[in-house]
Amino acid sequence: MNTDPLFTHIRIVLGIVLGLGLTTLLKGMARFVQHPGRDHIYWVHMGWAISMFILLVHFWWWEFGLSHVHPWSFVAYAFLILYVVVLFLLCTILFPDDLAEYAGWRDYFQSRRGWFFGIMAMLYLIDFGDTLIKGHEYYRRFNVEYPIRNVAMIGLCLIAMKVRSETFHRCFVVGAIVYELSWIYRLYDYLD
């Protein structure tokens, strides 16, 4: 196990921002339990909240791979901070402080889908840089599935920005969750 103080510092800073993202998601989801009659759950919105929870937990798990990065540069550090800030921003878009100007969660999510999916597309683009920070050998271990996965998610997010179809959004969120869980199980169940 790496006891490098710089890696420990980086892990702590990443953990703080990720913790804020998890807090935002959990507080947002708790609203439905605390006030079940106030707002009706919109399942596509809740699906993306669950998807973001999975992404945050997975990110925290896979970033342990950073223990193999030597030497560290400020550019790599700043890039990782950008990555977790984008994750946090996605969480805050899912659960705003106030819904007063919207007819409910469906209306809110559909009105913000351009922002949400645009930022999510950016997240999958940023993920390429994150993977390269861990080294070319690490990148190559994913074979062709990794770039196909990221390019497909970017494309689907760009489509989701424009499409209002309930069927599309339901299929997209369910597919994203199932695929991400499969990806985690197949490639990240155990870390070296």
Sequence and secondary structure as in RCSB ss.txt:
>XXXX:A:sequence
MNTDPLFTHIRIVLGIVLGLGLTTLLKGMARFVQHPGRDHIYWVHMGWAISMFILLVHFWWWEFGLSHVHPWSFV
AYAFLILYVVVLFLLCTILFPDDLAEYAGWRDYFQSRRGWFFGIMAMLYLIDFGDTLIKGHEYYRRFNVEYPIRN
VAMIGLCLIAMKVRSETFHRCFVVGAIVYELSWIYRLYDYLD
>XXXX:A:secstr
    HHHHHHHHHHHHHHHHHHHHHHHHHHHHHH TTTS   HHHHHHHHHHHHHHHHHHHHGGGGGG  S  HH
HHHHHHHHHHHHHHHHHHHS S  TTSSSHHHHHHHHHHHHHHHHHHHHHHHHHHHHHT HHHHHTTTTHHHHHH
HHHHHHHHHHHH   HHHHHHHHHHHHHHHHHHHHHHHSS  
